[in-house]
Amino acid sequence: MRITRFFLIVLSIIILPFTSAFAGGHYSGPDLSGQKITISGPWLAPQDDQFRKVIKAFTDATGAVVEYGGSDSFEQQITIDVKAGSPPNLAIFPQPGLAANIAAIGGLTPLGADTQKWVLDNYAAGQSWIDLGTYPDKSGKDQFYGFFYRVNVKSLVWYSPDNFEDNGYEVPNTMEELIALTEKMAKDGNTPWCIGLGSGDATGWPGTDWMEDIMLRTHAPSVYDAWVTNEMPFNDPKVIEAMDFFGSFARNDAYVDGGAAAVATTDFRDSPKGLFTSPPKCMMHRQASFIPAFFPEGVKAGEDYDFFYFPAYSTKKLGNPVLGGGTLFAITNDSPATREFINYLKHPQSNHIWMEIEGSGFLNPHKGIDLAKHSSDTFRGLNQILLNATTFRFDGSDLMPGPIGAGSFWTGMVDYTGGKSAKDVTAEIQKSWDAIK
């Protein structure tokens, strides 16, 4: 009988020591009766109802009134509210760039040294979360504003345990092993990868995720940061090297389902389906934690599919970098009750409530959470990858200016898979950077 990774995760959870005195306990806050907290954010159904369950435990413990309003135009509305002088107490930002913009116009209140130290001590890869939550204020001084709470993971490879077992393949633990496994699969007559960059008007973005993961595995985080801000030009040799590494998979007809010509035209939602055909069209698919939503109906986690961490090089000594995204809380209208709500978000109970909701997808880097609270082994495994991270970086294309991150970078990845050289593609993307400076 095959022992899946899910069984091993469950076993590790049983023996996993808690790293926080709060683990398993309940939040007990001060009496805030008569005080009100307003919160605005992008969460709509079902996340808004799930978040209200988290809020209820806070209001039950403190007596405070908390009102949350979600909007699909949050990004525009929060800017209007701040400029009008009528912001909510807390804003939930879907990515750091918008929070940085609000900080630059004086719309955020620093969280303070105590919360910064708490994040450093209690979040896996704590310095990464501090860096992602720190922005210049109106005077240009860096301040810690953003408290990350709900996170997603992109550094994942999906596969079929049956396909691996039938062919005698083992899950790779290093990038060197992943490269060797890819070579072996092709020699065995199997196609290693399914890759699809298609996404309608957004075609190309899955290729940017590949690039970001590769940059984090081939160079130090500071290089990644300089690349995202264009402090290091997009056509730097380090970027060209990363693009050509992607090409060693995506532009090799023997390595990708349908051959290299199919990469740009295959929709990212259809691409992973090759894992489940008989015989399989591919053995592996690199994509974020949301991708099971597009798997064939009826397939089961831990049986029909599983995942592993997109591994780092053992020789480069860069630790376990993780690429992903996440939402952050920032204070836009300060009050004592607002500060206490941030304290509540530090408590494991605020995590556990959301973790226990089936299919919620809630992940958090809090080292004190009890992974057994997750609604499934899948989320336990995803959260463990997050907790094992030594570096976390936000999706780079989301942090770049729109004309690049949602423009020339997307189209450049399509051009590259179509046969254009990495040198020429990166030079074109750099031209688009230069055009907006």
N, C-alpha and C positions, 0 to 999 in steps of 0.2 A: 504493500500500500504506500502511495506517495505521501510523504510528509511535506505539506505546503508551507510556504513562508508564513501564512496566516497563523498556522498552529504554533510556529516558533515565536511569533509576535505575542500571541496570547500567553505562552509560557513565560516570556520575558516580563510581561506585565505583572504576572503573579508574584514574581520575585523582585520587581523593580522597587527600590527604596524611594520613598517620597523625599523630595528635596525642599519641601516647604512645610513650615509648621501649620499652614492653613489647610494642607491637603486633606480632603474628606470632611472638613468642617463647614460651618455655615457663617456667612457674613453677619456681623452684629455691629450696626452703625449707631451714630448718635441720634438723638431725638431731633428731627427736622420738621416737626409738625408745623403746618402753616407756610412752609417754604415751597417754592415752585421752581422747577428746572425745565427749560424748553430745549429740545434737541431737534435739529434738522439734518437730513441726510438723503442718500440716494436709494435706500432700501425700500422696495415695494414688495408686494406679495410674492413668495411666502415669507421673505426675510423680515418684513416689518412685523408680522405676527409673532415670529420667533423671537425677535428682539424685545417685543413687549413682555414676553415671558421672563426675559432677563430683567427687565425694568421692574416687574412686579415684586421680585424678591427684594429689591432695593426699597421700594415703597412700603412693603410690609414691614421691613426692619426699621425704617426711619420715620415713617409717617409723611414723608415729602410727597408732593404731587409732581409727577414727571409726564410731560407731554412730548411725544415724538411725532414728527411729520415727515413723511417720505415724499420725494418728488422726482420725476424723471427729467426735470429741468433744474435739479439742485445746483449744478455748476453755475448757471446763470443767476439763479435766485439768491444764492449766498453772497455773491458779489454785489448785487443790488441792495440787499439788506444791510451789509456792512457799510457801504457807501452812504446809505440813508440813515445810519445810526440806530438801526433797529434789528440787530442780529439776534439769533437765539443764544442761549447760554453756551451750548455745545454744538459744533458742526462735525459731521462725519464725512471726511473727504475720501473719495475713492482712489486717489493717488496723490503723491506728495507734491506734484507740480502745481496743482490748484491751491493747495495749502500755502505753498511758498509765495504764490501771487498775492494771497490775502495777507500774509505776514508783511510783505513788502509795502502794502498800503496802510500798515498799522492796525490791521483787523484782528490780530491774534494776541493772546496773553501768554507769556512764557509759563511752562509747567513748573519750573523751579528745579533747584539742585537735588532736592530729596527724591523727586520722581525720576530724574535722570539717573541718579545712583541706583534706584530701585530697578529700573530697566536693565542697567548694566549688570546687576547682581542676579536678576531673576529670569531674564530672557536668554535663551540660547542665542549665541552670536549677538550678545547684548549691544556691543558697540555699533554693529550694523544698524540696529533699530534706532539708536541715538542719532547716527549720521543721517538716516532717512527722515528723521523727525526734526532736524535742525535746519533753520533757514535764516537769512538776513532779515533783520527788522527794518523799519522805515529809515533808520540812520545807517544801515549797512552792517550792523553788528549781528553776528550769529547768535541765535537763541534757540533753546530746545522747546518746541511747540507741539509736536505730534506724538500722540500715544497710539501705537498700533495695537489693534484688538482682534480683527478677523483677517486671516491670511490665507493665501492659496499657494500651491506648489506647482512649478512647471518642470522641474528637473527630473522627469520620469520617463521610463521606457516600459511599454505595455507588451505583454506576450501571452501565449497560451501554454500553461504548464504541460498539457498533454503533448503539444508539439515538441517542447523541449525534452520531455521524457522519452518520447518515441525516437528521438534522434541522438539521445545521450548528451544533450547540451546542458551546461551548468550556468547559472546566473553569474555574470562577471562582477567582480568586486573593484576592478580598476579599469581605467581607460585602455591601458595596454591589453587587458583581457578582453574588453569589448571589441577592440580592433581585431584581435586574433580570432574571436568568435565569429565576427563578420566574415573574415577570410575563410574560415572553416565551413561555415554554412554555404558559401558560394561554391567551394570545392565539392561539397556533398551534393550539389545540384539543387539546393534550396535558395530562395531569394531572401536575403537577410532583412531588408527594410521595406516598409510601406511609407511613402512620403507624399503628401499632397499640399500644395501651396494655394489651391483655389479657394476663394472666399468672396465671390462676387466683386463688388467695387473695392473690397479690401484684400484682394488676391495678393499674396506675397508675404503676409504677416507671419505665417508659420515658419517661414525661412528666417525671419528676424529672431525668433525664439531660439532656433538652432544656433545662430550666430552669437547670441548673448550667452547661452550656456557654454559654448566653446571658448569665448573670450574669458569667462570666469575660470576655465580649466587650463588655459594656456598661459595666463598672465596674472599678476597680482591684482587684487581688487582696486588698487589705486589707478592701474592702467585702464580698467573697465570704467571707472568714474571719469577719467580724463577723456576717454573715447565718447562717453554719453554726452558730455558738455562741449565736445569739440576742442577742448584744450589740447588734445592729441588729434591731429587731422584724421579724417575718416579713411584717407588713403595711406595711412602709416603702414609700414611693412608688417606690423603685428596684426593689423586688421586683415590685410591681404592674406596672411598666413591662416587666419581663422576661417576666412571664406573658402580658401582652397581645402582646408580640412573638411568642411561641410561638403565640398564638391567631391572629396574622395569617396563619400557615400552616395550623394545625390546625383552625381554625373557619371557614375559607373553603371553601365547597363546590366551588369551581372549582380549588382547589389540592391537594386530598387525595383519594385513591382512595376511592370509596364515599361521599364527602361527609363533612361534619363529624360527622354522627350515627354514622358507622362507626368513628371513631377509638377510642373507648373499648371497643367490642365486638370489634374485630379483634385476634386474638392476635398478640403481637409476633413469634412464630416464623413465622406465616403472612404477615405484612405484606410482607416483601421479595420474596415470590414474584411480585408484580405487575411487577417489573422484567423478568421472563423470559417473560411471556405474549406472544402474537401476536394483535393488536397489544398493546403494553405497557400495563398499567394505570397505570403511573407511571414517572417518569424518575429519581427519586432516593429514597434511604432513609438517614436518619441513624441509625447504630447503632454499637456497639462492635466491636472486632476479632474477637469470637467469632461474629458473625452468619453468616459463610459456612457454618457447620455446619448451618444451616437452609435453605440455598439448594437448589434442585432438584438431584437426583442427576445427575451428568454434566457440570454446567457447569464451565468452566475459568477460573481466575484469569488476568487479562491478556487474555483473549479474550472470554468471555461477561460478565465483570464486572471492575470495577476500583473504585478508591476515591480520594477526595481529602480533604485536611484541611478540616474544617469551619472556614471562614475567619474571620479577625478583621476588624473595621472598619479601613479605612485611615485614617479621619479621627480615630479615638479614640486612636491612638498607644499601644495597650496591648500591643504586641508580638505574639507567637504563643503564646497560652495553650493548654495541653493539659489536658484532663480525663481522668482514668483511675483506676487502682487499682494495687495491688501488694503484695508480701510483703516483710517486713523482718526482718532478723536482729537479735536483742538478746541480750546476755550476761546469763544468769540464774545462772551459777555460774562465776566467773572462774578462769582459769588461764593460764599462758604459752602453752600449746598452743592454747587457745581464741582468744587474741589473734592467734596466727599464722594460724588459720583465717580470721579476718576479713581479715587481710592477703592471704590467698589469694583471697578474694572480690573484692579490688580488682584483681587481675591479670586481663588480658584472656583468658587461657586458661580461667579458670573460667566466663567467658561463652561463649567460642567452642565449648567442648565441648557445651553445651546448645543453642547456636544451630545447630549442625550436625545435630542430630537432626531428621529429617524430621517436619514437622507439630507440633513441640514448642510453637510459639508463644512462645518465649522472647524477651523484649525487655528492653533495659537502657539507661539514659541515659549509660553510660560513653562518653566522647568518644574513648577510645583503642581501642575495638573495631574489628575489621575486618568491615565489613558484608558483604563477599564470603563470609564464613563461614556466613551464613544459608542454610538449606536451600531457600529459595524466594525469588523476586522479591517476593512478597507481604509476607513478613516483613522483607525489606530495606526496602521502602517504608514499612511501619509503623514500623520502628526509626528511619528517617530523620526521620519526623514527630516522634518523641520527641526526637531529637537537635537538631531545629530549635526546640524549645520554649524560650521565654524565661521562662515560668512553668508550673509543673505544680501542679495541685491534685487532691486525692483526691475521689472521689465524695462530694458533700456529704451526701446522705441517709444514707450509711453512717456518717457522723461524727456525725449528729444522734442524740439519744436515740431508742430504739426506738418509743415511742408517736408520735413525729413522723416520723422518717425512714422507718420501715416501717409507718406508720399514717396519720395525718391528712394528711401530704404526698402519699402515694399516692392516698388517696381524694379529696383536694382536686383533683388533676389530672384525675381522672375527672369530678368535678363541674364543673370549668371547661370541659372539652370538651363537656359536656352542656348548657352554656348559662349557667351561673352566672357572675356577674361576678368578675373578678380581685380587686376590692376585697373582695367578700364571702368569697371562697375564702381569701384570705390572712388575713383577720380571723379566720376559723374556725380556721385552722392556728395562729395566734398564741394563741388561747384554749387550745389543747391544750398549747402551751409553758407558758403561765401556770399551767396546772393541775398541772404537775409541779415547779414552782419552790418 
